[in-house]
Amino acid sequence: MKKILLLFAALLSISVSAQNKEQKRVDKQTTQWRYELQAAVGQAAEGACLVRVWTYSSKPTIAEGQAGKNAVHGILFKGYPASSDGTRISGREPMISNPTIEEEYSEYFAEFFKSGGAYQRYVSYIGNGIPDAQIKVGKEYKVGITVIVLIDQLRKRLEEDGIIQALKVEGKLPTIMVVPSAMWCSQHGFVLKYENQGQVETLPDYEKAMMGSPELASTINAINARMAKRGFPLKDLDAALKTVKNESAEESLMTSSMGDAIAETPIDILRRTAKADIWIEVEWYTTAQKGGSMTSLTFSMNALDAYTDMSVAGVSPTTSKPVYTSSFQLPIMMESAIQSQFDGFCNSLETYFNKLNTDGRAIKLRVLTWDSFEEGLMAEYDDMELNEIIEEWLEKNTVKGKFGAPEISPSGNRMTVENVRIPVKNAKGRDLDPRTWARGLQKMLRSEYGIESQLSTKGLGQIQLILGDK
C-alpha cells in the first residue's frame, strides 16, 4: 500500500509538473497576442459587448482557454471592424487609443492577464466556451469562440487603477440635452410654422414630439442614462419645455425704431432657457423585414455646440441585425447601437471642450444704433471712431485677442462680428456666459463715453447691443 501511495504521489507530481509546463507554454503564446476580434451577431446587456474571438494556437484546447483573455485584450487595445458579411453590425474602437500605455504599464497588465488574473471578472462565454468554429491553418488551429465583455465595468476598473483617465474636462463637464433631430421630427409630422419678419420657417416641434412619441421618451432616457454614467450633467428636454411654457410672458422680440430686430425662434428660446452646452440630436427608424416578422433599427446621433450649431461629435448611422418583431425592444437596440461608438463620442466631446478652455467659446456680436444716435458707429471720441473703440475693447477681452473681421454697414449704423472668442471662465473662475461678457462692453461705453445701450440675446450664442438709449 505504501508503494502504491508513493507511486501515485510521483505520478501526481509529474502530472502537475507537466500541467505547469504546459501553462507556461500557453502563457508564453498568449503574450504574443495572436488573435482576431470580429463583430458577433446577437445582443449583449447594457454596458457589455458581444464579440467573437479567433485564437491561433498549436492545440485547440489551448485556444479555448485563452479566448476570454484575448477578447479583453482586444477590447482594450485593438478594437474590431464593422461586419462585412451583410449583417451590418458596427465595429468598436479600442478603449485605450494610446499605443504606449500597454508598454508603460507592462507589469500591471502582466498581472492583470496572468492565468486566473483580474481579466476573468470582465468576460463570460456563450455556450460554455465551446468553440463555434475551428479551422486548421498549416500546423496550428484557428479557433472561434463568442464571448461577452463587460466594457463599462472594465473601464471603471482601469480608471480606478489609474491606467486610463476618466472623462475629464478642465473645469466642469459640458451640460447635455438630448433632442430629436429636425429630420426625424419632419418625417413624423412634429413640426411648427414660425413667421419672422415675413419669412416662414419650419421648425421641430419638440413639445408635440414628446407628447406624440412614447419611443422618443425611452430613447432620451436610454441616452441620458449612459451619459450620466460618464459623469455628464444633464438637462431634460421635457422639463426645459415646461420651463419655457411657464415663462412665455418673457419678451422674445425686440425691435428698434430702425426696424432692425433680434428675433428669437422657439428653438432659440429653448436654448437660452435650458442653457445646455451640447445638444445631442438623435434620429432613428425601424424597418420591417420578412413580411413583418422581423425588425431592424437604424440609429444615429450628432452632438452640436448649442452656441454655434457646429457639429462636435457623432455616432454614425448604424443598422442592427433584424430581430423577431415580438422580441424587439427599442431601449436595448438603442444601447447596442450607441455603445460601440460611445467611447469615441465622449472623447470627442472631451477634446472639444478642452479646446474651448484654450481657444475660447465662439459667439456672434451685433452692435446697432438707434435713429437718434445720428453719427452712428462713425462718431468720434478721443480721436477714435466708435467702431475702433469697440474693436479695441474686443481685442483686450477675447481669448488671445481672437475675433473675426468686423463688418460695418455703409450707413455706419450696424456692426457685425463673427467668431468672437470669449473666455469660458471669468477672472474669478466662474462660468462666463455671453450676456455677462457683453455687459463689460456695455459698462465701458457708459462709464467712459456716456453711451447708453440696450442689451439682448438670441439663443445662447448671439449678442445684440443697441446704442443710444436704454
Disulfide bonds with the S-S distance in Angstrom:
none
